């Protein structure tokens, strides 16, 4: 392990099965996997050859965590549709998740650096597990309710882990919904579901599509669309 003035702490891990030098970017440094015959000097030569690219990606990662306000630590209070996420440092050796009484508690060892990409990924993997369970429990039924109310038909609803789109609809009228919809307030979840249901009538975003959207949102489609853009999915 060494300290680099621009990249932060660089940790080297040797893997007998690895065939190439691999670099994992953390916002606090790098984690480098070495194959059997590679030395730390070899790794540093490789890192220096892509240093500018690594610095750019690291800065982008840090900026993303800050601007999207998704950092999970003791100061964060993340409210999802059905539960609150609370994280705290305790005297234990591992990270623990428990959902009870509408609160998802995350306990982690005292001294844990919550801001590292590795820990943020671990936290969000745990949160996403519970988001998926809640999404599967609630979103298919809500889609059926809205479809019945407005006279739409669809073939299937699937819950996926997309971090780029809240939802999608195929030409076969199969609807995909991101589990991260559970991070939105209920009325915006309905907006996304209605958006996909309208695609069962109009696959494009032409005038007819937006006419349908205005019909099912009391003329508030543009307003709701603008509000949805204020929300972001976790990128950890």
N, C-alpha and C positions, 0 to 999 in steps of 0.2 A: 504494500500500500504506500502511495506517495501523494504529496500535495502539489497540485499544479496551480500557478497563479491565476489562470483564466478559466480552467475547466473544473477546478475544485479537487476533491479527493478522488483519486483513481485507485480502485480496488482490483487486484488481479486474482482470478480464480482458475486453477488448472483443471481441465476436464479431459480424461483419457480417451473419451469417445469423440471429442470435437476434432474436426478436420481443418478448421480455419479460425483465425482470430475474430472474435465477435465483440462488439462494443454496445453496451446498453446505456442509454442516456438517462441520467437522473438530474433533477434540478440542482442537486448539491454536488454532483460529480459524475463519475463514470464507473461502470462495472464491466471489467474486461475478462472474457473467457479465453484461455490459452490452450491450444492443442499441445500434445506431449512434447514436440520438438521445438516449440516456439519459446523464446525467452522474453523477459519483460522489456529488454531493449528492442526486440523485434516488434513488440506491441506498441512501444512508444514511437517507433518509426512510422508504423501504420497510422497511429493517432495523429502524428504531426502532418502526415500527408492529407488528412481530411479535417485538420483542426478548425479551419474557418467554417466548414459545414457543421461541425459539432457545436461550436459556439453559437451559431445561428439557431440550431435546433433547440439547444438548451435555453436560450433566451426566449424563444417562442413558447416553449413549455412553461417557463416561469410566468410569462405574461398571460398565458392562457389560464393558469391556475388562479391568478390574481383577478383578471377581468371577469371571469365566469363565476367567481365567488363560490367555488365548490370545494374549497379546502376543508377537509374534515379534521378538526382538532378540538381541544377542550373548550374553545371559545365559540365554536359553530353550533348553531341551532337550526338544523335542516328539517323543515316540515314537508312531509309528503302527503298524499291524499288521505292516507289512513293511519299514519304513525309519525311520531317525532323521532329524530335521530339525535342522541346525546352521546358524546364521547368523553371519557375521563381516564386519567392515569391512576392505576392502582398497583398494589404490591402483588404482582403475578408475573409469570414467565412468558406467557403467550398472549395473543390477541383473542378476545372472546366476544361473541355476539349473542344477544338474547332479546327476543321480541316479547314484551309483556305489557299488558294494559295500555296499548297504543303508543308504547315507547320502545324504540330499538336502542338498546344500550350497547355501546362499544367500549370495552375495557381493554387497556393496553398497558404494558409495563412502564413504570416510572422511568423517565429518562429517554423515552422513545422520541425520535425526531419525526414528528407527524408529517412534516413538509416534504419528505423525500418522495420521489415518484413511486418507489417500491411500496412504501407504506400507504400512500394514497390509493394505489392500485389494489392493495390488499383490503383497505377499508371499503372501497367502492365495489369490489367483488362480493364482499359480504352484504353490503346494502342492496346490491342488484339482485342477490338471491331472494331477499324478502320482497323487493319490488316486483319481481317476476311472479312470485306466489300470489301477491295481491292483485296484480294485473290479470292473471289467469282466472282469479276468483270473480273479478268484477267487470272487466272490459267486454268480454263476449256477451254477457247478459245485457249490458248497457247498449251495445251495438244493436242487439235484437229489439230492445225497447224503442230506440230512436228510429230504426227501420220500420217497425210497425206503426209508429206515430205518424211518420211522413210518407208511408207507402213505398218504401224501397225494398228491393230484394237483393240478397247476396248469397254466395255459396258457402263461405267459410270465414272464420276469423282466427288468425294465428298471432301469438305474442312472440315478438322477436327482440333481439338486443341491439337493434340499430342505434347508432349514435349520430347518424347524419340526417335521418328523416323520421318525423313523428309517426308517419303512417304511409301506406301505399295501397293501391288497388289494381288488380290485374284485369285483363279483358274478360277473364272467366268469372269476374265479380268476387274474387277471393281477396279479403282485406287483411293486410298485415299491420299490426300496431306495435310500436316500440314500448317496451316495459317502462321506459323513462317518461312516458305520459303520466305516470303516477307522481311525478314531481310537479305537475301542473295543478292549478285549481280546477274544480269540477267543471265549471262552465267552459274552460278552454279545452279540457278533454272532450267534452261534447262537441266543441267546434271542430276538432281534428276528426272525430268519428263521422260527423256530418259531412266534412270535406270528402272523406273517402266514400261515403255512401252516395254523395252527388256524382262521384266518378263512376258509379255503376250506371248512371244515365249518360254522362258526358265524360269521356276519357281525357279530353284536353282541358285547357284553362281558358276557353273562349267565352264569349258573351253569354251563351246559353248556360255554361257551367256556373258562372257568377250569378246569373239570374236565379238558378236553383239555390245557390248558397244564400242569397238575400231572402228567398222565400222561406227557408228553414231557420234563419237567424233573425227574423223580423227586421231585415234591412241593415243588419249590423256586421255583415261579413268583412268589410274593409276595416272597421274598428277592431274587431276581434283578431283579424289577421295581423294588424299592427301590434296588438298587445302580445300575441304569441311570439313575435320576433324578439321580444325583450327577454325571453327565456332561452336557456342553453342547456344542452345535454352535457353530462360530465365527460371529460376527455381523458381521465386517468385510466 
